[in-house]
Amino acid sequence: DKPLLAHNAGRAMNPASTMKLVTTYAALDILGPAHTWKTQALADQLPREGVLAGNLYLKGSGDPSLTLERFWLLLRQLRARGISTIGGDLVLDRSDFRLPPHDPAAFDNEPLRPYNAGPDALLTNFKSVRLTLIPDAGTRSVAAVVDTPLDDVRVDARLQYADGACGDWREKLSVAVTGTTLALTGSLAGSCGEKALHVSPWPANLQIEQLFRALWKELGGSFAGRVRDGEAPAAALSLLVHESPPLAEAVRDVNKWSNNVMARQLFLSLAPTRPATPEAARIQISAWLQRKGVSGVIIDNGAGLSRDERISAEGMGRLLLAAWKSP
């Protein structure tokens, strides 16, 4: 309970990604480790003979872990319930969050890096796309394979095969986006072996549209409508509810992998009312910190990817002691 050594312990400093400890402990303490998020599929009317005549609404609640696999499962469940053709539009309802505009280039001018992705009430697959880069020593070439199912995407890979050590291979690559075309340039050393490249190239709606159209087609479904923002009407009928894994699992992923966008999702989930706002989440966490006897904390987005967030070493130590003693 007492430090063996203290130096500037009370001075508030930028904690970088260790701010996730504040966010995840607050989430466990306030929401409980069994807390889950629900993503709803709703419709204007029930399907008949496999046809959903109106719109399909997907309403999010801030699930931080709606991965590719879980999104596929949600669509698979719709197909299992007899829906093969969607006659209207796919309407994305993200009204559970009310957020200011997010600029993914603002922090470090790297807008395509997934760690810069902003929060979203309907976050899907972390807003990211995965490619595998495969160097071939025999042909001295590098191929790029798109692992994430996407409907209308072209990859223009012009990567040079290189000799020598692998080193910081990601810094030797450049990614440019034009519409739905990803252009890859730079080099990859053969000694690197296969490498997974994650990028966040598109706005949320286009990313979900590419994923939805590809998966729905793979599942044998038909869809000719648009993908657009909107809110499900109050009279919309529930088709199914997809429930996330519990918060305890999300906390492990956030802290093990230092996942920024998941931390942002947890942060907003702490807002006491809906639609959730960053300011409401800050007020909630600040009051919780006061109850823990920790003051002087500046909270921005809860992920630590911020020039402004601050906490002292003493404050972080107190929180960790409280967490150690808690259930």
N, C-alpha and C positions, 0 to 999 in steps of 0.2 A: 504493500500500500504506500510505501515511501520510496522515492527514487534513490538509487545508489549514486547517481551523478545527474546534475542539472545545469544546463547552460542556456540562458535566454528561454527558459521553459515557458514563461508566460507570454512570450512575444508571438503574436499571430503571424503565421507565414503561409505561403501557398503550399498546400499539401499534395498537389498534383493528384494522381489517381488514388492515393490513400483516402481521399474524400469519399470514395465508395464505401468505406467502412462506416462512415456516419450514415449514409443513405440506407445501406442494407441493414444496419442494426436498428435504425428508426423504423424501417419497414417491418422487420421481425417483431419489434416491440409493440408497434401501433396496430398493424394489420394482422399479425399472428402468422406463424410458419405454415399454417394450412390454407391461407388465403389463396384464392384462384381468380382468374379472369375469364370472362365468358365472351365468345364471339358468336353472334347470332346470325342465322340465315333466315330472312323473312321474305314474304311475297305478298303481292296485291290479292292473289287468290290461290287456292290450292291447285296443284297440277291435275290434269285430266289426260288419261291415256298417254302419259309420258311427256306431255306438253305443259310448260308453265307459260300461260298466255301473257302475263304482265311482266313487271320488273322483278329481278332478284336483288334483294338488299343484303349487303354484308355490313353488320353493325359491330364495331369494335369497342372494347372497353379498356384498351391499353395493354393488352397481353404482350409481355416482353419476349415471349418465346414461341410465337406463331411461326415456326420454321417451315421450310419447304415441305418436309415430311408431314407435318401436322396440317398444313394448308391442303396438301394432297388428300389427307384423310377426311378433312371437312368436305371436299368436293366428292370424294368417293362415297361418303354417307348420303350426299344428295342424290347421286346416281342410284344408290341402293334403295332409296325411297321412291324410285320410279320416275325421276326427272331425267329426260334425255334431251329435250329441246327447250331452250329459254327464248321465248318470243320477244321479250322486251330488252331493257338495258340491265347491265350490272351496275348497281348504284352503291357507292362506297360511303358509308355513314360513319364519319369520324367525329361526330358531334360531342363525344364524351370529353374531348380535349378542346380547349380554346387557347390557341397558341399564337404568339407573334410570328412574323415571317422568319424563316431560318435560312441563313446563308452558310452552306457547307464550306465555303472558302474563307470564312471570316477568321478562323483561328490561325491557320498556317498556310493558307493559299493552296490547299490540297483538297479540292472539292470532291474528287473521285474516291478518296480513301474512306472505307466504311466506318472508321472510327469517328468521322465527322458527320455522320448521318444524324438528322434531327429526330426527335420523338414523334410519335404518330399514334393516335387511338386505334388505328388499324395497321400497325407495323407488321409487315410480312417479310419473312426471311431476312430480317435485319436490314432491309432495303439494299441488299447486296446480291451480286452475281459472282459465281465462282467459275474460273477457268483453270485448266491444268496445262502447264507448259511442259512440253516433252522434248528434250534435246536428243538428237540422234547422231552419235559419233560416226556412224557409217556414211551418212549422207551429209554430215556437218550442217544440219538444219535444225530448226526449232519449230515444232508444231504447237498449235493452241487449240485445245478442245474445250467447248462450252459444256460444263457439267450441269448448270442450272437449266431446267426446261424453259425455253423462251420461244415465242411464236414467230417473230419476224425480226430476227437479229442476224446481222452479218459481221463476221470477225475478219478484219484485214490484218493478218499477222505478217509483219516484215521484220522478224527478229533474226539477228545474226548469231551463229554458233561461235562461241569463244573458247579459248584454251585457258589454262591457269586455274587459280583457286576460285571458289564460288563467291566468297566474300559477301558483301551487302548487295545481293543480287537484285533486290527490289528497286534500289536506287539507280540501277542501270537500265531500267525500263521506263518507257513513256506511253501513256494511254490517252488517246483523244477520242471524243464522242461527236459524231455527226448524225443526228437523227437516231436511227436504231443500228448504226454501224459503229463498231469498236475497232479503232486502229491501234495496233501495238507495234512499237518500234523500240530499238535498242538492242541489247545483247544478253545472252544467257550462257554461262560457262557449262560445258558438258559435265564437269565435276559436280554440278548442283544436283543432277538427277531431276526427276519430275518435281515441279513446284506448283503449289496451289496459289493462284492469284485472285484475290477478292477485290472487286471494285463496286462502287455505288454510282452508276453512270446516269441514272434517270430520275426524274421526279417520281414521287410515290405512286401516282395514278398510272403512269406508263409502266413502271416496274411491275405493279400488280396485274395490269392488263396483259403484259407479255407472259407472265407466269400463268394467269388464269386461262388464257386462250390455249396455251400449249398443253396444260394439264387436262382441261376439259375435253380437248380433242383426243388426247391419249386415252381418256376414259370412255370414249365413244359418244360424247355429247355433241350437241349442235348449238351454236350461238352466233347470231349475225348482228347483234345490237352493239351499242356503244358502252364504254366503261367511263363512268362520270361520277363526280361528287354529288352528294345529296343526302337527305335525311329520310329515313323510313317513316311513312305516315303512321299516326297513332293507331290506325285500324289495321295495320299490316299483320298478316298471319305468320306465326312462327313455324318454320319448317324443321329446324334443328338448332341446338345450342352446343357449340364446341367449348369444352372446359379445358383450361390450361393445366399443366402440372402445378403443384403447389409452390408457393413463394419460396420455401426452403430450398427447392431445387434451383430456382432462378437465382437465388443469392449465391449459391455455389458457383454457377456459371459466371455471374457478374464479377466476382472477386478472383476466381481462378484465372479467367482469361482477360480480366480488366476490360469488360465489354461496356463501352461508353453509352451506346444507345439503349441497352437494357437498363443501365443505371438511371438514365433519363426517364425511362418508362416507370421505374419504381418511384423515383422522385415525384413525378406527377400523380401517381396513384395515391400518394399520401395527402393530396388535397382533400379536405373533408366533404366537399360538395362537387356536383357535376353540373356543368362542364368544368373539368379541372383546369386551373391556370397555374403558371409558375409562381405567381405571387401568393396564391392560396397555399401552395405546397411549402413555400419558404416560411410563411407565418406558422404553419403547423409544425414544421421541423424546429423552428426557432423556439417555440413554446416548449416542445419536447426536450430540447437541449437545456433550457432553463430549469426544467424539472430534474434534470440529471446533474445540475450544478455546473454546467459548462456555458460560459459566456464569451462574447467577442468573436463569435463565428460568423463569417460572411458566406452565404450560400448563393450560388449562381444557378447551376443546373444539376448539382448532386453527383456529377460524374468525375469532376476534377479537371476536365478539359476546359480550363477557364483561366484567364489572367487575373480574375478578381477574387476567387474563393480563398478564404483564410480560416485557419484554426491554429491554436497553439499546440506545442508538444504536450504541455500539461493537460490541456483540454482533451486531446486525443487519448492520452494515458488514462484519464478519468473515465472516458467512455469505454475503453477496452476493459478496465477493471470492472465497470458496471456490467458489461456484457458477459464477462467471465463468471460473475456471480449470479447472473440472471438465469431463468429456466432455458 
